[in-house]
Amino acid sequence: MDQSGIRTKRLGGTIRKHLSELLAREVLDPRLAALAIERVEMTGDLSIANVTVRVMYGSDSPEARAAVLKAARAIAPGLRAALAPVLKMKRVPELKFHYDTGVEHKKRIDEVLAEIERENAERENAERDNAERDNAERDNAERENAERDKDE
């Protein structure tokens, strides 16, 4: 990995760590009490920090998400100012908050996989039932042929 890639990852991790601490200790907005920072991804020029967040508990409705993002975006300038002494950069990155929908995608994928598994099990059961019925019909036919041969 080149130096700029290492630097962006390290800076993103530092921002994530300090934002988490700031949110836990200094932010008094109750909408942000359950906010978890999932990841921080930096742009190549280090001017923007894309902060991906999600709510750890409480309502996870679209309205609650919008309220959380609105509150986070409102305090972004203050958080950015609080990061300045820690980062010791000439220009502190702008904080852009985004909601993490990865958990929902995982849940939907799990549901689809469970549905596929259920359909496969039903198909296997139907195939097994058909095979058993075919075997029973073949056994009956063989028995009838054996009885007919015996009678002749």
Stockholm file with secondary structure:
# STOCKHOLM 1.0

chainA/1-152         MDQSGIRTKRLGGTIRKHLSELLAREVLDPRLAALAIERVEMTGDLSIANVTVRVMYGSDSPEARAAVLKAARAIAPGLRAALAPVLKMKRVPELKFHYDTGVEHKKRIDEVLAEIERENAERENAERDNAERDNAERDNAERENAERDKDE
#=GR chainA/1-152 SS CCHHHHHHHHHHHHHHHHHHHHHHHTCCCGGGTTEEEEEEEECTTSSEEEEEEEESSSCCSHHHHHHHHHHHHHHHHHHHHHHHHHHCCSSCCEEEEEECCHHHHHHHHHHHHHHHHHHHHHHHHHHHHHHHHHHHHHHHHHHHHHHHHHHC
#=GC SS_cons         CCHHHHHHHHHHHHHHHHHHHHHHHTCCCGGGTTEEEEEEEECTTSSEEEEEEEESSSCCSHHHHHHHHHHHHHHHHHHHHHHHHHHCCSSCCEEEEEECCHHHHHHHHHHHHHHHHHHHHHHHHHHHHHHHHHHHHHHHHHHHHHHHHHHC
//
